Amino acid sequence: MHLDIPHALDRMDVVGRIDRCLDELLQRPLPTGFEIRDVSRAWSGETLTVAFKAKKGFFGVSLAGTIAVKDGSVEVDADLPGLITSVVGEQQIGDTVRRELARVLGG
């Protein structure tokens, strides 16, 4: 999945907003019933690499991706496992991520 979300903010402001948003999101229960576990995240400059396990019942999958803050846009790249996209379609996931980032970025 690749998303490109526009913004009109200072890149460091966007980095802070994304970090706070991720903190909030990881505290919320997911509507699909998946639990998020074993989260790792690290900023390298203005690119965040994040990985976690999503678990539902006996099933669990690992997800990883990057969020790159650019001048005028935020680029999100993630490989979505089939188990996830069979429960929640890639379009729905993308729409949710796009909507949440637009909210965080003030758009």
MARBA-3410 file (N, C-alpha, C, O; in Angstrom, 1 decimal):
107
0.8,-1.2,0.0,0.0,0.0,0.0,0.9,1.2,0.0,1.8,1.3,0.8 ~ 0.6,2.2,-0.9,1.3,3.4,-0.9,0.3,4.6,-0.9,-0.6,4.6,-1.6 ~ 0.6,5.5,0.1,-0.3,6.7,0.2,0.6,7.9,0.2,1.7,7.9,0.7 ~ 0.0,9.0,-0.4,0.7,10.3,-0.4,-0.3,11.3,0.1,-1.2,11.6,-0.6 ~ 0.0,11.8,1.3,-1.0,12.7,1.9,-0.3,14.1,2.0,0.7,14.3,2.5
-1.0,15.1,1.4,-0.4,16.5,1.3,-0.5,17.2,2.7,-1.4,16.9,3.5 ~ 0.4,18.1,2.9,0.4,18.9,4.1,1.1,20.3,3.8,1.8,20.4,2.8 ~ 0.8,21.2,4.6,1.4,22.6,4.4,2.1,23.0,5.7,2.1,24.2,6.0 ~ 2.7,22.1,6.4,3.4,22.3,7.7,4.9,22.2,7.6,5.4,21.7,6.6 ~ 5.6,22.7,8.6,7.0,22.5,8.7,7.2,21.0,9.0,6.5,20.3,9.7
8.3,20.4,8.3,8.5,19.0,8.4,8.7,18.5,9.9,8.2,17.4,10.2 ~ 9.4,19.2,10.7,9.6,18.8,12.1,8.3,18.8,12.9,8.1,18.0,13.8 ~ 7.4,19.8,12.6,6.1,19.8,13.2,5.3,18.6,12.8,4.6,18.0,13.6 ~ 5.4,18.2,11.5,4.7,16.9,11.1,5.3,15.7,11.8,4.5,14.8,12.2 ~ 6.6,15.6,12.0,7.2,14.5,12.7,6.6,14.4,14.1,6.2,13.3,14.5
6.5,15.5,14.8,6.0,15.5,16.1,4.5,15.1,16.1,4.1,14.3,17.0 ~ 3.7,15.6,15.2,2.3,15.2,15.1,2.1,13.8,14.8,1.3,13.1,15.4 ~ 2.9,13.2,13.9,2.8,11.8,13.6,3.2,10.9,14.8,2.5,9.9,15.1 ~ 4.2,11.3,15.5,4.7,10.6,16.7,3.5,10.6,17.8,3.2,9.5,18.3 ~ 3.0,11.7,18.0,1.9,11.8,19.0,0.6,11.0,18.6,0.0,10.3,19.4
0.3,11.1,17.3,-0.8,10.3,16.7,-0.6,8.8,16.9,-1.5,8.1,17.3 ~ 0.6,8.4,16.6,0.9,6.9,16.7,0.8,6.5,18.2,0.3,5.4,18.5 ~ 1.3,7.3,19.1,1.1,7.0,20.6,-0.4,6.8,20.9,-0.8,5.9,21.5 ~ -1.2,7.7,20.4,-2.7,7.6,20.6,-3.3,6.4,20.0,-4.1,5.7,20.6 ~ -2.9,6.1,18.7,-3.5,5.0,18.0,-3.2,3.7,18.7,-4.0,2.8,18.7
-2.0,3.6,19.2,-1.5,2.3,19.8,-2.2,2.0,21.1,-2.2,0.9,21.6 ~ -2.9,3.1,21.7,-3.6,2.9,22.9,-5.1,2.5,22.7,-5.7,2.0,23.6 ~ -5.6,2.7,21.5,-7.0,2.5,21.2,-7.2,1.0,20.8,-6.3,0.4,20.1 ~ -8.3,0.4,21.1,-8.6,-0.9,20.6,-9.0,-0.8,19.1,-9.6,0.2,18.7 ~ -8.6,-1.7,18.3,-8.9,-1.7,16.9,-10.4,-2.2,16.7,-10.8,-3.2,17.3
-11.1,-1.6,15.8,-12.5,-2.0,15.6,-12.6,-3.4,15.0,-13.7,-4.0,15.1 ~ -11.6,-3.9,14.4,-11.6,-5.2,13.8,-11.4,-6.4,14.8,-11.6,-7.5,14.4 ~ -11.1,-6.0,16.0,-10.8,-7.1,17.0,-9.4,-7.5,17.0,-9.0,-8.4,17.9 ~ -8.5,-7.0,16.2,-7.1,-7.3,16.2,-6.5,-6.6,17.4,-6.9,-5.4,17.7 ~ -5.5,-7.2,18.1,-4.7,-6.6,19.1,-3.3,-6.3,18.5,-2.8,-7.1,17.8
-2.8,-5.1,18.9,-1.5,-4.8,18.4,-0.5,-5.1,19.5,-0.7,-4.7,20.7 ~ 0.6,-5.8,19.1,1.6,-6.2,20.1,3.0,-6.0,19.5,3.2,-5.9,18.3 ~ 4.0,-6.1,20.3,5.4,-6.0,19.9,5.7,-4.9,19.0,6.3,-5.2,17.9 ~ 5.4,-3.7,19.3,5.6,-2.6,18.5,7.0,-2.1,18.5,7.6,-2.0,19.6 ~ 7.6,-1.9,17.4,8.9,-1.2,17.3,8.8,-0.1,16.3,8.2,-0.2,15.3
9.4,1.0,16.7,9.4,2.2,15.8,10.7,3.0,16.0,11.2,3.1,17.1 ~ 11.2,3.5,14.9,12.4,4.3,15.0,12.4,5.3,13.9,12.1,5.1,12.8 ~ 12.8,6.6,14.3,12.9,7.6,13.3,14.4,7.6,12.9,15.3,7.5,13.7 ~ 14.6,7.8,11.6,15.9,8.0,11.0,15.7,9.3,10.1,15.2,9.3,9.0 ~ 16.1,10.4,10.7,15.8,11.7,10.1,14.4,11.9,10.1,13.8,12.0,11.2
13.8,12.1,9.0,12.3,12.3,8.9,11.5,11.2,8.3,10.5,11.3,7.8 ~ 12.1,10.0,8.5,11.4,8.7,8.1,11.3,7.8,9.3,12.2,7.5,10.0 ~ 10.0,7.4,9.5,9.7,6.5,10.6,9.5,5.1,10.1,8.8,4.9,9.1 ~ 10.2,4.2,10.7,10.0,2.8,10.4,9.3,2.2,11.6,9.7,2.3,12.7 ~ 8.2,1.5,11.3,7.4,1.0,12.3,7.0,-0.5,12.0,6.8,-0.8,10.8
7.0,-1.3,13.0,6.7,-2.8,12.8,5.9,-3.2,14.1,6.1,-2.7,15.2 ~ 5.0,-4.1,13.8,4.2,-4.7,15.0,3.5,-5.9,14.5,3.5,-6.3,13.4 ~ 3.0,-6.6,15.5,2.2,-7.8,15.2,0.7,-7.5,15.5,0.4,-6.9,16.5 ~ -0.1,-8.0,14.6,-1.5,-7.9,14.8,-2.1,-9.3,15.1,-1.8,-10.2,14.3 ~ -2.8,-9.4,16.2,-3.2,-10.7,16.6,-4.7,-10.7,16.8,-5.3,-9.8,17.4
-5.4,-11.8,16.3,-6.8,-11.9,16.5,-7.1,-13.4,16.7,-6.9,-14.2,15.8 ~ -7.5,-13.8,17.9,-7.6,-15.2,18.3,-6.3,-15.9,18.1,-5.3,-15.5,18.7 ~ -6.4,-17.0,17.3,-5.2,-17.8,17.1,-4.3,-17.3,16.0,-3.2,-17.8,15.8 ~ -4.8,-16.3,15.2,-4.1,-15.8,14.1,-3.3,-14.6,14.4,-3.7,-13.8,15.3 ~ -2.1,-14.5,13.9,-1.3,-13.3,14.1,-0.4,-13.1,12.8,0.0,-14.0,12.2
-0.3,-11.8,12.5,0.6,-11.4,11.4,1.5,-10.3,11.8,1.2,-9.5,12.7 ~ 2.6,-10.2,11.1,3.5,-9.1,11.3,3.3,-8.1,10.2,3.1,-8.4,9.0 ~ 3.3,-6.8,10.6,3.2,-5.7,9.6,4.4,-4.8,9.8,4.9,-4.6,10.9 ~ 4.8,-4.2,8.7,5.9,-3.2,8.8,5.7,-2.2,7.7,5.1,-2.5,6.7 ~ 6.2,-1.0,8.0,6.1,0.0,6.9,6.9,1.2,7.3,7.6,1.3,8.4
6.9,2.2,6.4,7.5,3.5,6.7,6.6,4.6,6.5,5.6,4.6,5.7 ~ 6.9,5.7,7.2,6.2,7.0,7.0,7.3,8.0,6.8,8.1,8.3,7.7 ~ 7.3,8.6,5.6,8.4,9.5,5.2,7.8,10.9,5.1,6.8,11.2,4.4 ~ 8.3,11.8,5.9,7.8,13.2,5.9,8.7,14.0,4.9,9.9,14.1,5.0 ~ 8.0,14.5,3.9,8.6,15.3,2.8,8.1,16.7,2.9,7.1,17.0,3.6
8.7,17.6,2.1,8.2,19.0,2.0,6.8,18.8,1.2,6.8,18.4,0.1 ~ 5.8,19.2,1.9,4.4,19.2,1.3,3.7,17.9,1.2,2.5,17.9,0.8 ~ 4.3,16.8,1.7,3.5,15.5,1.7,4.1,14.5,2.7,5.3,14.7,3.2 ~ 3.3,13.6,3.1,3.7,12.5,3.9,3.5,11.2,3.1,2.4,11.0,2.5 ~ 4.5,10.4,2.9,4.4,9.1,2.1,4.4,8.0,3.1,5.3,7.8,3.9
3.3,7.1,2.9,3.2,5.9,3.7,3.3,4.7,2.8,2.7,4.6,1.8 ~ 4.2,3.8,3.2,4.4,2.6,2.5,4.3,1.4,3.4,5.0,1.4,4.5 ~ 3.5,0.4,3.1,3.3,-0.8,3.9,2.9,-2.0,3.1,2.2,-1.8,2.1 ~ 3.5,-3.1,3.4,3.0,-4.4,2.8,1.9,-4.9,3.7,2.2,-5.2,4.9 ~ 0.8,-5.1,3.2,-0.3,-5.6,4.0,-0.5,-7.1,3.7,-0.8,-7.5,2.6
-0.4,-8.0,4.8,-0.6,-9.4,4.6,-2.0,-9.8,4.2,-3.0,-9.1,4.5 ~ -2.1,-10.9,3.5,-3.4,-11.3,3.0,-4.4,-11.5,4.1,-5.6,-11.3,3.9 ~ -4.0,-12.0,5.3,-4.9,-12.2,6.4,-5.6,-10.9,6.8,-6.8,-10.8,7.0 ~ -4.8,-9.8,6.8,-5.4,-8.5,7.1,-6.3,-8.0,6.0,-7.4,-7.6,6.3 ~ -5.9,-8.1,4.8,-6.7,-7.5,3.7,-8.0,-8.4,3.4,-8.9,-7.9,2.8
-7.9,-9.7,3.9,-9.1,-10.5,3.8,-10.2,-10.1,4.8,-11.4,-10.3,4.6 ~ -9.8,-9.6,5.9,-10.7,-9.1,7.0,-11.1,-7.7,6.7,-12.3,-7.3,6.8 ~ -10.1,-6.8,6.4,-10.3,-5.4,6.2,-9.6,-5.1,4.9,-8.4,-5.2,4.8 ~ -10.3,-4.7,3.9,-9.8,-4.5,2.5,-8.7,-3.4,2.6,-8.7,-2.5,3.4 ~ -7.8,-3.5,1.6,-6.7,-2.5,1.5,-7.2,-1.1,1.3,-6.7,-0.1,1.9
-8.3,-1.0,0.5,-8.9,0.4,0.3,-9.4,1.0,1.6,-9.2,2.1,1.9 ~ -10.1,0.2,2.4,-10.6,0.6,3.7,-9.4,1.0,4.7,-9.5,2.0,5.3 ~ -8.4,0.2,4.7,-7.2,0.6,5.5,-6.6,1.9,5.0,-6.3,2.8,5.8 ~ -6.4,2.0,3.7,-5.8,3.2,3.1,-6.7,4.4,3.4,-6.2,5.5,3.8 ~ -8.0,4.3,3.3,-8.9,5.4,3.6,-8.8,5.8,5.1,-8.8,7.0,5.4
-8.7,4.9,6.0,-8.6,5.2,7.4,-7.3,5.9,7.7,-7.3,6.9,8.4 ~ -6.2,5.4,7.1,-4.9,6.0,7.4,-4.9,7.4,6.8,-4.4,8.4,7.4 ~ -5.4,7.6,5.6,-5.5,8.9,4.9,-6.3,9.9,5.8,-5.9,11.0,6.0 ~ -7.5,9.4,6.2,-8.3,10.3,7.0,-7.7,10.7,8.4,-7.8,11.8,8.8 ~ -7.0,9.7,9.0,-6.4,10.0,10.3,-5.2,11.0,10.1,-5.1,11.9,10.9
-4.4,10.8,9.1,-3.3,11.7,8.8,-3.8,13.1,8.4,-3.2,14.1,8.8 ~ -4.8,13.1,7.7,-5.4,14.4,7.3,-5.8,15.2,8.5,-5.7,16.4,8.6 ~ -6.5,14.4,9.5,-6.9,15.1,10.7,-5.7,15.6,11.5,-5.7,16.7,12.0 ~ -4.7,14.8,11.6,-3.5,15.1,12.4,-2.7,16.3,11.7,-2.2,17.1,12.4 ~ -2.8,16.3,10.4,-2.0,17.4,9.7,-2.9,18.6,9.5,-2.4,19.6,8.8
-4.1,18.6,10.0,-4.9,19.8,9.9,-5.6,20.0,8.6,-6.0,21.1,8.2 ~ -5.8,18.9,7.8,-6.4,19.1,6.5,-7.7,18.5,6.3,-8.3,18.6,5.2
END
